[in-house]
Amino acid sequence: MSGQAGTDLSDDREITAGVSSAGPEVRRSRMFQALAYRNFRLFVVGQLISLAGTWMQMVAQQWLVFSITKSPAWLGIVSGAGAVPYAAFSVLGGHTADRFPRRSILIVTQGAAMVLAAVLALLASGRWIPLQPWHIALLAGLMGVVSAFNMPAQQAFVPEMVESGEALGNAIALNSLMFNTARFLGPIFAGAMLVKFGASACFALNAVSYIAVIASLFMMRIRREEPLHARQSVWEGFRFIRSQRSILRTIVLVGVAGMTLWSISTLYPIIAAHFGRGAAGFSVIMSVNGVGAALGGLFVAAFGDRFARRHMVYASPLLCCAGFLALSWAPDFHLALACLFVSGFAMIIFGVSAQTKVQGDVTNALRGRVMAVYSLVFSALMPLGGLLIGILAERVGTMNAVRLNATGCIVVTIALYIWSQKDVASRVRPGSGTFSQLKPA
């Protein structure tokens, strides 16, 4: 898509796109077409190992904070500790991703994350100084700075690894599948490690796991970089998004879902306790939610081209909200797990569809800055939402907080969809079935 301001073609593409007629053999090959690229295969292997370690750390960190404080508010504080530094540095991170080699940025950021995980392991061991919750919050803040440079570079690096626009959507879907396979495996390992060795072992294994992704980055064969875009403004990504209404709506919805839906995971330790389950129950919750998410990623990789991307962007958060609303009234643990499976499945369909839509509609020269805004909206607002839902849960109760968040997301999703429908209708001549001249966004 052209990067020119004042046009907004992506919704039109969604309407005119037909259902794929590819046969099952072709569809199976398309499901994994991004793996035909050596660089992407290396990335998948390295990231899968590293992400499993990251999920181990996330589970152990949440449980450690809860075991120290017994406070939903502290869970929210630690979850939100990375929001401020991420918001402060993510735009600069996106500009950096458009000015310097993205692989080099990733090597540096992954190395920094490895150091922070090692420090957390030392603190949690209790052999250095007595661990306090503010120590964990401080390290979460430093990780927010690292992520502000890592996330835009990583998202902008995906097209360089697959080297084909046709494989981009598949690469994003497989990346999500990999992420959520790790989300399934990590909590399983974390549950076993927490019971036998404690949180410190989880953090130490996460530090070691970064070696895999750093090694995979060094092994890649990257073509000669395009000229650097040093003269372009750091704020160009915001201007581009403002000029493209469909991308603007998508990113707004990503932010709302991050604050209201993804942030509900902050309460998973308390939900486990609500059903009389301990660390093992919390691990099961994370794993079941992750299995649903992994299958959602596989669904998009296999069948995503059968549906209009725009419709998937709006339908999937509504399904996710339905899962969380059902969870808030679930009478027992097993029904709660079924609801979490559905919410995980729908949540990842939304995440993959939204990111594919944005990535497909932006030029490479602006990719780092636009994806910086995307990752800022998601990665900063999700922990902020975690902070808010933690405070809300202390005031109104855990399940009431879940209901309020899900209901709020439903209202915003429907409003944005109505806006999208009106925007599309304004660009179609009545009775003709053809598109009229596009109006400025």
Secondary structure, DSSP 8 states (H G I E B T S, - for coil): ----TT---HHHHHHH-------HHHHHHHHTGGGGSHHHHHHHHHHHHHHHHHHHHHHHHHHHHHHHH--HHHHHHHHHTTHHHHHHHHHHHHHHHHHS-HHHHHHHHHHHHHHHHHHHHHHHTTSSS---HHHHHHHHHHHHHHHHHHHHHHHHHHHHHH--STTHHHHHHHHHHHHHHHHHHHHHHHHHHHHHT-HHHHHHHHHHHHHHHHHHHHH----------TTS-TTHHHHHHHH-HHHHHHHHHHHHHHHHTGGGGGGHHHHHHHTT--HHHHHHHHHHHHHHHHHHHHHHHHHGGGS-HHHHHHHHHHHHHHHHHHHHT-SSHHHHHHHHHHHHHHHHHHHHHHHHHHHHTS-HHHHHHHHHHHHHHHHHHHHHHHHHHHHHHHHH-HHHHHHHHHHHHHHHHHHHHHHHHHHHHTTB-TTT-SB------
